[in-house]
Amino acid sequence: MLGVLGRALGGPRLLRARTGRDDWPSHGVYFFFEPGELRPSGDHRVVRVGTHALKRTSRTTLWKRLAQHRGNRSGGGNHRASVFRHHVGAALIGRDGGRNGLLEAWSAPSRSPAWEIGEAEVERRVSERIGRMPVLWLPVPTRADGTSDRGFVERNCIALLSGTSGALETPSRSWLGHHAVSPRVRASGLWNVNHVDDPYDPAVLDLMRDLVRPRPARGAGAEEHRDGAPRVQSPLRRPSVPPAVADRVDDDPHGDRATAR
């Protein structure tokens, strides 16, 4: 399914070179891949699934959420607004043996003046790393009544891809996530915490198939094939007996906060 999506979009994008003026849909579910993380076929595997605006009152767009993960154009960022950045930064600190107290400061709810310089350096490294990760996105619109299928797609894609469910696509020995603070990141092989232990509903594959709208590879989305982003094929397979998909609402108890996603 992600292979079809990738062809429809003209290939994945690298966030380091993107802005909100590119042709992003207003709402969707995103899939990050990571250089060096491969499937048995040699294609790159998904390392994070996420979405946004799960509450009816939220006005967060897909690009705004991706920009929070990417950080600002000068190389900085705010890991307290992006749990993805938080996980990656904590893993970098753990792997590289950061100074005593840096990990605690990184995990605190607010920045300490004493660690401002140390945190800024980690933010820069996180932005550099995430900026090199290709991303695909699936447009998932909001209905007129304010509901959407974004939570359903996110939840079930994470459950399907999670290593805790016995997924065949395991992380490499050198994957940075092995140094993550969260045991769920380490066990799942994903930069995710929520839904990694959930059961998987195969109806998500039929829903994703219906949401994919192939279009010619052109404009910003087609450039990644030329600038080196990897070829991506789908780790997802349709069920033999496709069940019906009912309208669902996923009430995110954390809204767009970074705390548990």
PyMOL commands that set and color helices and strands:
alter all, ss='L'
color gray80, all
select helices_A, chain A and resi 2-9+15-17+62-70+79-81+83-96+102-107+113-131+150-161+163-165+176-179+183-188+203-211+219-222+224-227
alter helices_A, ss='H'
color red, helices_A
select strands_A, chain A and resi 13-14+28-38+44-50+134-139
alter strands_A, ss='S'
color yellow, strands_A
deselect
rebuild
show_as cartoon
